[in-house]
Amino acid sequence: MVAVTAQYPFGICPQFHGNSRLLSPETDFSALNFPYRLGYSKLSLHPKLLLLQGHVAEIHSLPHAGDFTGENEPTPILDAIESPMNLKNLSTKELKQLSNEIRSELAFIIAKSQKPSSSSLTVVELTVAIHHVFNAPVDKILWDVAEQTYAHKLLTGRRQIMQALEKTNGWPVAAPDFEGGFDPFGVGHGCNSVSAGLGMAIARDLKGKRDRVVAVINNETIMAGQVYEAMRNSGYLDSNMIVILNDSRHSLHPKVEETSKTPINAFSSTLSKLQSSKLFRRFRELAKALTKKIGKGMYEWAAKVDEYARGMIGPPGSTLFEELGLYYIGPVDGHNIEDLVCVLNEVASLDSMGPVLVHVITKEELEVGDNQMNAVANKIMEGVSISDTIPYGNRTYSDCFVEALISEAERHKDIVAVHAGMGMEPSLHLLKDVFAEKFFDVGMAEQHAVTFAAGLACGGLKPFCIIPSAFLQRAYDQVVHDVDRQKVPVRFIITSAGLVGSDGPIHCGAFDIAFMSCLPNMIVMAPSDEVELSHMVATAALIDDRPVCFRYPRGALSVMEHSFSGIPIEVGRGRILTEGKDVALLGYGSMVQNCLRAQSLLSKLGVEVTVADARFCKPLDIQLLRQLCKNHSFLVTVEEGSIGGFASHVAQFLSLDGQLDAGIKWRPITLPDNYIEQASPKEQLAVAGLTGNHIAATALSLLGRTREALLLMC
């Protein structure tokens, strides 16, 4: 009797009781009837989840992750693995058993961390095969996304780090850069492994070494242009390297529903083994050499025949990789250890054959039929950690934004939405459904999204370009030249701004205030709550002569629970929320709420505080700044952004306007000049010094009340 736990969306952890094997690739969850008893780790359930298509007979409460008392299945082979070298002498049967044990371990850890990551389960057999065939860390193995590295970590001596997640509030690991010798390159947002791998391959060749380079990419990252740039360059340089495409959608087409699934059968298995064999590769190279000697016409004719034949027997889009200069092998069943080991062994033995792409077909472990639940699962791909947020019943900034934009779209028929990034938040799926043909999701193609939005604006539409802060960094050149320099009225909605909890520095949106506010024509603003967010949506809709952007953070709102009709606000006009005579706190964006918390703390200590909402970083409300400087001796600015952002603009004005000469004492509070590692949102704010207590302590220090400031920090 075992208890099998699988993480589901909305932070709900169902536990199946009864005789059952842990998740396996063959399980078809879309056709699975739920058992009679289904436990949830949270009681604040979304109403739609209480139905679950009539499969639930009983719902009962389970402990939270920290109180979890379940036990994992025995893992005798995994227990004996201290490094990848221990895999070399394992038989095929033992490798299969090891894969099952890894899947068991990961399912157990993921369930306890309360962060679903089915992508980590899809690559278990592939990871085992890679480490069985290649000799890491001598051979370089690179991954595009952190979520696919969990099995890799278990096999490379970091099992204790993974298990430690059970005791640290369940914060999932995000693959720190160079965490060990088995990580030759840091995992970022994706699409960097082929470029970095090619660089390592060229460095190897120039130094006369013979190690092998393996880059693992997936469906999400193959949407990004950098992957194709790197593959094209690898084809041109013709250096030996192996690119493995983990295709969990069964198709190379971005819209799965519009194309047939790539077949995996005995024929495709035999074909892949033939393609990867040394004899076939050498025969193909010999044929090329002979046709070249016969003449250019013969060579081109033979190349066309080869391409046509391979296109006929390969999956849709497979000839694209050949055109880029990579030798295509596949499709290979990503859950068949024997086939994977056979193909990878052949590929690893090929010398001086240039770059190779191995197309591996895998399938998602936790398929759920309900579209809404799948949409929330995709939230993880954008980096939105369910465990980071307040229970689903509370509205988020994204919920408010979607409601406001839908309301504006009723008044402005030319409004369209463009989304880029990895996956979408649930509220954006609602926007997609409402906007229908006016909603464009381009995936991980941020550069295209920005210029595409600029084209929409030039065509007379009102584009709202929705991109997470960390992903907008990749499209900065397009923001500068295709939008700001030409004063094209694109409206940038920067999501996941500021600290992002368990995703740490990878998805942290620390820099957008700085890099957007330095652009000459850009209007830069940030809402302090959902009311202001609605107003800024309405304001942005009316700006038609220049670009505009506003940012909002992750997490739930704390002000009100009902929607508002947005009212346009005057550009460059802030507001005063509370008035006092001792200290002025000028907050930007969501930090206004922490300024209000600081004001509440200071009022108990007899300090009268003015709290102002800047609203705009550019243009600044200079009248508001002069008023604050005139009526106060001390000014503190607070923002959840890097050095060089809002505070930099305030400092520029104060110095040029002579306010600093007049005696105003000013202190900026920003994110520190370092990357803040993964933790809970509250812990990250404390590390950054952005809590209400930190703000209040800064004010007390300015007033000379150092002892009280220190007490606030205890």
N, C-alpha and C positions, 0 to 999 in steps of 0.2 A: 504494500500500500504506500503510495507516494503522493505528495502534493506538488502539483506542477503550477508554477506561477509565471504569468506572462504580463508584461506591462501594456496597458491600453491608454488611449488618449484621455484627456481631462484629469490626469493625475490619478486615475482609478486603477487599482491593482486587483484584477480578478484572480482568484485562486481555485483551480480545479481539483476536486477531491475524488480520488478513486484510482483504479489501476490504469496507468497511462504512461506512455513513454514521453520523455521530454521532447521539446519541439524538434521536428526533423524536417528536412526539405520536402519530404513526400506528403506532409500533412496539408490538406486543403481546408484551410480555416473558413473559406467563404461558404463551404457546404457543411460545416460542422455544427451540429446541434449542441447547445450548451448543456452542461450537466445540471442535475437537480439542485445542487447547492453552489452558489456563486457568492464569494466574499469580496467586499470592497474595503480598501484601507482608508477611505474618506467617507464621511457621512453627508457632505454637502454636494449631492449629486445633481447634475443637470436633469431637468424633467424628462427630456427626450431619451435619456439613457435608462430610465426606469422601465421602458418598454422592451428594448432589445429584441424586437421582432417576436415577442411571445415566447422566448426560449427560457426565461428565468422562472423557476418555480419558487425560489427562496432567496432573499437578500439579507445578509447579516454583516455586521461590522467586524473588520479585522484590525489588528494593531497597526500603528504607523510603522514606517520602515525601521525606525530605531528600536522598536519593540518586537521586531520580527523574530519568530522563534523556529521557523521552518528549517529543515536540514536538507542539504544538497545530497545528490546521489554519490556513491563512492566513485573516485576517479583514480584507480591504481596506476594507469599508464601516465596520466598527466602528473601525478605525484612524483614520478621518477624523472620527469623532464626538468633539467636544470639549465640547459642551453639547447639550441637547435642541433648540436652535434649528437644529442641523444636520439634524434629521429632517424639518423642515417641507417641504422641496422634494423629498423622496424619493418615488419612484413606489411603487405597490403591490408590484411585483416586487422593488424594492430593499428595501422594508420586510420582505418575506418573507426575503430573503437576509440582512438584518441580524439577524433573529430567529434564523436558523440559526447565524450567527456568534456571537451571544451565548450560545446554547445550547452551542455548542462550547467557548467560553471558560469558561463556568460549569462544565461537566462536567469540564474539565481542572483548574480550580482546586479544585473540590470533591473530586476524586479525590486530588489532591496534599495537600489538607488532611486527608484521611482522616476526614471527617465528612459522611455522606450527608445531603443536603437536597433531596429530590425536589420539595418545595413551591416551591423557588426556580426550578425548571425549568418548572413548570406555568404560571407567569405571564409567561413571556417575551413572547409575542405581545401579551398584554394590556398589559404595561408599554410596549412599543414603540408600541402604538396610543394609549395615554394621552399619552405624550410627543409623539406626532405631532399630536394634536388640541389638547391644552391647552398653555398657555404658562407652564410652571414657570420660575422660582420665583414669578412674579406670581400665577398660579393655584396654590392650595395643594393638594398631593397628600399624603394621609396614609395610612399603612399600619398594620395591626393587629399584625402579627408581623414580627420582624426577618428571618426566613428567606425572606420573599417580597420583600425589598428588594434582593437582589443584582443583578438586572438593572437596577433603578433606579439603583444606584450606578454601574454601568458606563456608563450614559447621561448621568450628571450630573457628569462630570469626575473620578471617583474610581477609574478603572481601575487606576491605579498602586497604590492602597491595597489593592485586591483582589488584584492580582498579588503584592504584598508578602507575602501569606500563604504563598507558596511558600518564602519564605526565613526565616520566623519559626516554625519547628516546626509549621507547618500549623495554627495556631490560627485558627479561622474568625471572620469579622467578625460582630459582634453589633449593628451599627447604633447607634453612640453617639448620644446625644441631641444634636440641633442640630449634627451633624457638618459640615453645610454649609448654604448658603442654600436648598437644595432639600429640606431636612427641617424643615418648619414645626413639627413636634411630635415628641417623643421616642417611640420604640417601646418599649413595656413588655411585659407578659405577654399582651397582646391585649385586645380589646373596648373600647379607649379612643378609636379613631379617629373614630367617629360622634359621640361626645360632644364631643371637642375640635373636630371639624370644624363642628359646629353652633354652638359658641361663636364660632369664627372667622367663620362666615357671619353671625351676628347682629351681631358687631362691624363687619363690612364694611357691613352695611345701615345701622347707626347712623352710620357715618362717611361714608356716601354713595359708597362705592366700588363697583366692578363686577367684581372678580375672582371667579373660580369656585373652589369647594371640592369636592374629590373625596376620598372615604374608601373604602378598599379593605378589605373584611372577607373571612373565609373560613368554612369549615364548623366549625372548632374554636371560633372566637370567637363564632359565632352561637349557641352553646349558652349563653353567659353572659347573665345578666339585664340587665347594663348596656347591651348592644346594643339590647335592646327598649325599655328606658327612654329611651334616646337617640332611637330612631326614633319612639317615640310623641310625645316632646316636639318633635321636628322636624316631625311632622305637624301638631301643634297650632300651632306658631309659623309654619309655612308659609313658611319662608325657603328660598331657592334653594340647594340643595346636591345633590350626586350621590353615592349610595352604590353601590358595585360589589361584588356578592357573587361571589367566586371559588369556585364550587361544584365541587370536584374529586371529589366523591362521586356526582355525577350525580343527586343527590336532596336535597331540603330535609329529609327525614326523617332523624333521628339514627341509626336502624338501617337501614342500606342494604339488608340482605338481606330486610327485611320490606316493601319497596316497589319498585315498578317504576322503571327508570331514566328520567330525563327525556330525551325524544327530541330529537335534533338532526338536522334534515333541511331540505329546501327550504321546506317549509311554515312551520316555526318561524322560519327565517331571514327569510322574507317578512313574517311576522307581527310579528317584532321590529322590522323596519325601519318597518312601518306604525305600530306603537305609538309609536315614537320620533319620527315625522315631525311637523313643526310644524303641518301642515294638520290631521292627525288630532287632535292635542292641542287645537288651537283649536276644532275642531268639537265635541269632547267638552265643552270648557268652555262653549261657546255653548249646547249642549243642556242642560247643567246650569242655566244662567241662565234659559233659556226655561221649563223645567219648574218652576223656583222661582216664576216669575211666574204660571204657571197655577194653582199651589196646592201646599200642603204634601203632600197625598196623591199628586198626580201626580209630584212630585219624589222622594218616597220609593219609589214604584213604579218609576220610571225607574232609580233608584240600584240597586234590587234586580235589575232586569233586566241592568244593566251588570255588576254583581258576578257574577251567575250566568253570563253569557256569557263573561266573562273567566276565571272559574273552570273552565268547561268546556274552554276551549282552552289554558289555562295549566297548568303542572306542579302536582303536589300541594303544597299549602301556599302557593301564590302569592298567594291572596286575603288571607292574613294581613298582608302588607305594605300592601295597600290599606286594610285595617281600621286599621292603625297610622297611616295618612295619607300613605303614600308611593305615588307613581305607579309601578306595576310595568311593567318592560319586559323581555321575555325569553321563552324562553331564547335566548342568543346563543352561538354556537360560539366558545369562547375561544382556539381555535387557527386561526381564519379571520381573517386580517388585514383583508381587504376588508369583511367583515361588522362587525367591531369598529370600524373607522374610520368606516364609514357610520353606525352607531348612535350612537357617541360624538360625531360631528360634529353630528348632529341634536339630541342631548341638550344639547350645549354651546351651541347656538344658541337654546335656549329661555329666555326671560326672563319673570320673574314667574309661573312655573308651579309653584313650590313644590318640595319634595324629591322626588327620583326614585331608584328602585332598579333597577339594571341587573343582571339575573341572567345570569352568564357561566358556561358549562359548560366545565371543563377536565378533563384526566385525568392521573393520576400518571405520571411518566416511568419510574419503576423499579418496575414491578409484579412481585412475586415470588409464586409460588403457595404456597410453604411458609408456613404460619401462624406458625411459630416465628420465621422470619426476618423476617416482617412485624412481628411483635411487637417484635423488637429494634430494627427501624427506627423504630418508634413511640417508642422510648426517647429519640430526639432531641427529640421534641415536648415531653417533660417537661424537656428541658434536660440530659439525661444524656449527656455527650460520650464516645463510645467511645474517642477518643484520650486522654481524661483518665484512663482506668482502666488497671489492670494487665491483661494478657491474660486472655481469658475463662475460662481454666482455673481461676483463683483465685475463691474464693467471695466474694460481696459481703455487706454488711450486710443488704440486701434478701433475699438467698437465705436467710440465717440466720433472719430474721424470719418469712418464709413457712413454713419448716420448723417453727419454734417454734409459730406460730399454728395450723398444721394439727395438730400434736401436742396442743395445748390443746383444739382443737375436738373431738378424740376423747373428751376428759374432760368438756367442757362443751358439750352439744348446742345451747345457746342462742347460741353465738358466731356472729356475722355480720360481714361486712366491707363497708365503704362506701369507695369510692375517688373522689376528685375531682382534677382537674388536666388538663394536656394530655398525653394518651397515658399508657401504662403501661410500667413496666420489665418485662423478660422474666419475672422471678420472680413478679411479680404476675399474669401470665397463667396461670401454673401454679396460683396460689391461686384464680383465677377458675374454672379448670376443675375443681378439687377441690371448691370450695364450691358451684358450680353456682348454684342458685336462692338461695343465701345470700350471694352476692356481688353488690354493686350499684355499677356504674360510672356516675356521673352526668356525666362530662365536666367542662367548665369551668363548673361550677355549685357553687362551694364553699360559698356561703351556704346553698343548699338542702341540700347534703350534711351540714352541721353540724346543722341543725334536723331533717332527716330522721333522722339518727342519734339525736338526742334523742328523737324519737318512737318509734324502735325500742326504745330503752332504757325508755321509759315503758310500752311494751307487754310488758315482761318479758324482752327479749332482751339480749345482751351485745354491743353494737356496737363494732367497732374501726374508727375513722374515719381512713383513710390519705390524707394530704394533704401535698404538698411544702411546706416551710417558707415559701417566697416566696408560694405560692398561698393559704396559710392566712391571710395578712394580709388578704385580701379578705373573709374571713368572720368578722372579729373581733367585730363587733356581735352576731352569732349565738352566738359562743362565750361572750360576756359574759352576755347576757340569756336565751338559750334553754338554756344548759347550766350555766354556773357559778353564776349567781344562784339557779337552782332546784335546784342540787346534783344534776343529772341525771348518772348514771354513764356518760358517754361516754368511751371510751378513744381518745385522739388519738395517732396514730403519725405523727410529723413527719419526713418523709424529706427528703433533699437539704439537711440542716442544715449551716450553716457555709459555707465557701468552695466554689465549684463550678467552678473552672478556667476553661475557655474561654468559659463563659456569663457570666462577669464579674458585674457588679452586678445584672443583670436577674433572674437566678434565685438569687442569693445568699441563703442562709438565715441572716442575721445577727441577726435581731431576736426570734426566737421565745422565747428564754430570758427576755428582758425582759418581753415582753407577755403571756406565759403565767404567769410566776411572780408577777406583781403581782395576780393574781386571788385573792380571799380563800379560795375553796374548792378550788382546783386543786392536785393533787399533781403536782410537776414533777421528772422524773428523766431520766437519760441514761446509757446503757451505755458502758463503756470497751472492751469487746470482745464477741465473739459469745456467750461464756458468760454474761456479764452481760445481754446482750440477751435470751437465752432466759429468764433468771430474771425479767426485767422484764415479759416477755409473760405469764408465769405469775402474777406479782404483780398485773398489771393485770386479769387475768381474774377475780381474787377480790375486787376492790374494787367494791362495789355501793352505796356510800352517798355517793359524790362523784365528780367527774370526775378523770381522770388523763391525763397526757401523757408521752411520752418521745420523744427525737429521736435520729436517727443520720445520719451523713454519707454521701456517695457513696463510691465506690471499693471496693477489695478489702480483705479482712481480712488481717491479718499475724500472727495468733496460732496458730490451729489449723485443721485441714482437715476435722474431723468434727463432726457435730451433737451437741447435748446436750439432755437432757430438763430443761426449766426447773423450778427450785425456787423457790417464793415467798420473797422476802426481806422483812425487817422494814421497814416504811415509816419513812423518816427515819433509816436506819442506814447509815453509810459503812463503809469498811474501810481498814486500813493494809496496804500491799503490801511495803514495805521500811522498815527502821528505821535511823536515824542520829541523831547528836546536834547537828549543826551547823545544818542548814537543813531546813525542812519544805516540801515541794511538795504542794499540794492541788489535784489536777486534777479537772475536771468533764467527763464524757463521753469522747470520743475523744482529748482532750488528755492524758489519763492516760498514754497510750503515749509521748507526747513528753516527759512528766515523767520517765518511766523512761529515755528516751534521755539526758536531761539528767543524771540520776543516774549513769548509766554514765560520762559524760564527767567529771563532778565527782569520782567515785571515783578516777579516774586522777590527779587533782590533789590527792588526800588529803583531800577534803571528804566528810564522812559525811552522807548525805542520807536523810531520811524521805520516802517517797512514799505519799500517801494518795489513795484514790478516794472522792470525795464522794458519788457515786451520786445524791444528792438535792439539788436546789436549794431545794425547798420540800416538806416541812419540812426544815430543816437539821439535821444531826447535831451538836447543840450539845455533846454529850459529847466527840465527836471533836475539835471545834474547841478546847475547853478543854484537852484532853490535848495537842494540838499546841502550843498557846500555853504550857502549863506546862513542856513538855520542850524547847522551842526558843526561841531569841532572835529567829529570823527565820522569817517565813512568806510564801510566795509562792502565790497562787491563779492558776490558768490555765484559760481557757475559750475556745472558738471561737465567741464571741458578742459582741454589741455592749456598749458601756457601759450600765450599768443592769441587768445580768443577775445571774449568780451572785455576782460580786464585790460587787455592791451589797448583796445579802442578807448576805454575810459581814461587810461593813463595818458594816452596821446592828447585827448581833449583837455584834461586837467592841467597838463604841463603847458600846452600852447595857450590856454585861456588864462594862465596865471593863477589858477586856483591853488596850486601847491605852494606858490610864493606867498599867498595870502594866509597860509597857516593851517589849511585843512590837513588832517592826518588820515591817510588812506591806507587800507590794507586789502589786498586781493586774496580771495580764497578760490583756488582752482584745483584740478586734479594734479597730483604730484608728477614730477618729471621722470616717471618710471612706469613700467607696465604693472598693473595690479593683477595678481594671479587669481584663479578661480576661488570663490567663496560664496557665502550667502550674500544677497544684496546689502543687508544691514552691516555685515562684516566688512564688505568692500567700502561702503560709505565711511565706516569708522576708520579704516586704513587710510582712506583718502582725506580724512579730516573734514568731511562735508556734512556731518550730522548736526542736528540742532544744538547739541552740547558743544561741539567744536566751534560753531559760529558764535555762540554765546560766550565761550571762553576767550575767543579772539577779541570780542567787544570789551570784556572785562579787563583784558591785558592792556588795551588802549587806554582804558580809564585808570590804569595803575592799580587795579585790584587783582594782583597776580595770585594771591593765595586762594581767592574764591574761584579764579579761573582754573587753578590746578585741581580744586575740589570737584569742579564740574567734569573734569576729565577722568576722575577715578571711577 
